[in-house]
Amino acid sequence: MRLTQRDLATIVGVKASHIAYIEGGQRNPSLALLRRLADTLGLNRKELLFLIHPDARHLTEDHASRSASGKRDGWREFSSNRALLKRHNVTPGELKVLRQVHALSRVSNPRNFLFVLNSIRMAANGD
């Protein structure tokens, strides 16, 4: 849209420095500001919310992430959450290893994959 931070800030009613902090990942916008940003930039409010707060997806999820037995499918939730994978810098190799963990034992909570990943990373670094 060829807007500067100052232009966008003026439109949505905040200081340009606040927009800079949001862009830099140092702050998250309030829900009201998120709405104004989405409307101004022509973005989907829900997707913008999930980009800024990846864990919010779990609050709004439907039963699509449940298996045929009705149980939660943690692997599907984890592996399809691009914002979460990006935020935790999950590499394709790490994703492959975590898929093998899933094959060994069904994991119902996607957060458990982060625990496993961090344990592997710590062991690899000798911590």
C-alpha positions in Angstrom: 0.0 0.0 0.0 3.1 2.2 0.0 2.4 3.5 3.5 5.2 4.6 5.8 5.1 3.7 9.5 4.1 7.3 10.1 1.3 7.2 7.6 -0.1 4.0 9.0 0.2 5.3 12.5 -1.7 8.4 11.7 -4.5 6.4 10.1 -4.9 4.0 13.0 -4.3 6.6 15.7 -1.0 5.6 17.3 2.6 6.8 17.3 4.9 5.8 14.5 7.3 4.3 17.1 4.5 2.0 18.2 4.1 0.7 14.6 7.9 0.2 14.5 7.8 -1.9 17.7 5.0 -4.0 16.4 6.8 -4.6 13.1 9.9 -5.5 15.0 8.1 -8.0 17.1 8.8 -6.1 20.3 5.2 -5.4 21.0 1.8 -6.8 20.2 -1.1 -4.6 19.2 -4.2 -4.4 21.4 -7.3 -6.1 19.9 -8.7 -2.8 19.0 -5.6 -1.7 17.2 -5.3 -5.1 15.5 -8.8 -4.5 14.2 -7.9 -1.1 12.9 -4.7 -2.4 11.3 -6.5 -5.2 9.6 -9.2 -2.9 8.3 -6.7 -0.3 7.1 -4.4 -2.8 5.4 -7.2 -5.0 4.0 -6.2 -8.0 5.9 -8.3 -10.8 7.4 -8.7 -10.0 11.1 -8.7 -13.6 12.2 -5.5 -14.5 10.3 -3.8 -11.4 11.6 -4.8 -12.3 15.2 -3.3 -15.8 14.7 -0.1 -14.4 13.3 0.3 -12.1 16.3 -1.0 -14.6 18.9 -0.5 -18.2 17.4 -1.9 -19.8 20.5 -5.3 -18.0 20.0 -6.0 -20.5 17.2 -6.5 -23.1 19.8 -9.2 -21.0 21.5 -11.1 -20.7 18.2 -10.5 -24.1 16.7 -13.3 -26.3 15.6 -13.3 -30.1 15.7 -11.2 -30.3 12.5 -8.1 -31.1 14.5 -9.6 -34.1 16.1 -9.1 -37.6 14.9 -11.8 -40.0 13.8 -12.0 -41.3 17.4 -12.8 -37.8 18.6 -9.4 -37.3 20.3 -7.3 -34.2 19.7 -4.7 -34.7 17.0 -1.6 -32.8 18.4 0.6 -33.6 15.4 -1.9 -32.1 13.0 -2.3 -29.0 15.1 1.4 -28.6 15.6 2.6 -29.3 12.1 0.0 -27.1 10.4 0.6 -24.0 12.7 3.0 -22.1 10.5 3.2 -19.1 12.8 4.2 -21.4 15.7 6.8 -23.2 13.6 8.2 -19.9 12.5 8.3 -18.4 15.9 10.2 -21.4 17.3 12.4 -21.7 14.2 11.5 -25.3 13.6 13.6 -26.6 10.7 12.4 -29.2 8.2 14.8 -31.7 9.8 13.4 -31.1 13.2 9.9 -31.5 11.9 10.9 -34.8 10.4 12.2 -36.0 13.8 9.0 -34.8 15.5 6.9 -36.7 13.0 8.8 -39.8 14.0 8.0 -39.1 17.6 4.4 -38.8 16.6 4.6 -42.2 14.9 6.0 -43.8 18.1 3.3 -42.5 20.4 0.2 -40.4 19.7 0.7 -36.9 21.2 -2.6 -35.1 21.9 -1.3 -31.7 22.9 0.7 -29.8 20.3 2.7 -28.0 23.0 4.3 -31.3 23.9 6.1 -31.3 20.6 7.7 -28.1 21.7 8.8 -29.7 24.9 10.3 -32.6 22.9 12.0 -30.3 20.4 13.5 -28.1 23.2 14.8 -31.3 24.9 16.4 -32.5 21.7 18.0 -29.0 21.1 19.4 -28.9 24.7 20.8 -32.4 24.3 22.4 -31.5 21.0 24.0 -28.4 22.5 25.4 -30.4 25.4 23.4 -28.4 28.0 
